[in-house]
Amino acid sequence: MITVTRFNKTQFVINADWIETVESTPDTVITLTNGKKFVVAETVEEVIDLVIKYKHKTIFLDRLINTCPKNDDN
């Protein structure tokens, strides 16, 4: 999840895994996989950085949680 800002300065959270496109029109528009669009104050580059940080955090947490070298699904 990433936190972004509307132009009225209120913040809200978007599921970064659902982002399909981020475009500058010149306002930044985030389109989700369900077609819903959000106009945000962040630049395209800032949204990309937020998504990268989110992905790094989730991969890091997954590695911390899954420390067992064996698969316990069997």
C-alpha positions as CSV (number, residue, x, y, z in Angstrom):
1,M,0.0,0.0,0.0
2,I,1.2,3.5,-0.8
3,T,0.0,6.8,0.6
4,V,-0.7,9.5,-1.9
5,T,-2.2,13.0,-1.7
6,R,-5.3,14.6,-3.3
7,F,-5.0,18.2,-4.4
8,N,-7.0,19.3,-1.4
9,K,-4.1,18.0,0.8
10,T,-6.0,14.9,2.1
11,Q,-4.1,11.7,2.0
12,F,-5.4,8.2,1.1
13,V,-3.9,4.8,0.5
14,I,-3.8,2.8,-2.8
15,N,-2.9,-0.8,-3.2
16,A,0.3,-0.6,-5.2
17,D,-0.3,-4.1,-6.6
18,W,-3.5,-2.8,-8.4
19,I,-1.8,0.1,-10.2
20,E,-2.0,-0.4,-14.0
21,T,-0.7,2.9,-15.2
22,V,0.6,6.2,-13.9
23,E,0.6,9.1,-16.3
24,S,1.1,12.9,-16.4
25,T,-1.7,14.8,-18.1
26,P,-0.1,17.2,-16.8
27,D,-1.7,16.2,-13.4
28,T,-0.6,12.7,-12.2
29,V,-3.4,10.2,-12.9
30,I,-3.2,6.7,-11.3
31,T,-5.3,4.1,-13.1
32,L,-6.0,0.9,-11.2
33,T,-6.6,-2.5,-12.8
34,N,-10.4,-2.1,-12.2
35,G,-10.4,1.1,-14.3
36,K,-10.8,3.5,-11.3
37,K,-8.7,6.7,-11.7
38,F,-7.2,8.9,-9.1
39,V,-5.6,12.4,-9.6
40,V,-2.8,12.9,-7.1
41,A,-0.4,15.7,-6.2
42,E,2.7,13.5,-6.4
43,T,4.6,13.4,-9.7
44,V,4.9,10.2,-11.7
45,E,8.5,9.8,-10.5
46,E,7.3,10.1,-6.8
47,V,4.6,7.5,-7.3
48,I,7.2,5.2,-8.9
49,D,9.5,5.7,-5.9
50,L,6.7,5.0,-3.5
51,V,5.8,1.7,-5.3
52,I,9.5,0.7,-5.4
53,K,9.8,1.3,-1.6
54,Y,6.6,-0.7,-1.0
55,K,7.9,-3.6,-3.1
56,H,11.2,-3.6,-1.3
57,K,9.5,-3.6,2.0
58,T,7.2,-6.5,1.1
59,I,10.0,-8.6,-0.3
60,F,12.2,-7.9,2.8
61,L,9.3,-8.9,5.1
62,D,8.7,-12.0,3.1
63,R,12.3,-13.0,3.5
64,L,12.2,-12.4,7.2
65,I,9.0,-14.4,7.7
66,N,10.1,-17.3,5.4
67,T,13.5,-18.2,7.0
68,C,13.0,-21.9,6.9
69,P,15.0,-23.5,4.1
70,K,12.5,-26.4,3.8
71,N,9.1,-26.2,2.3
72,D,6.6,-27.2,5.1
73,D,3.7,-27.6,2.7
74,N,4.4,-31.4,2.3
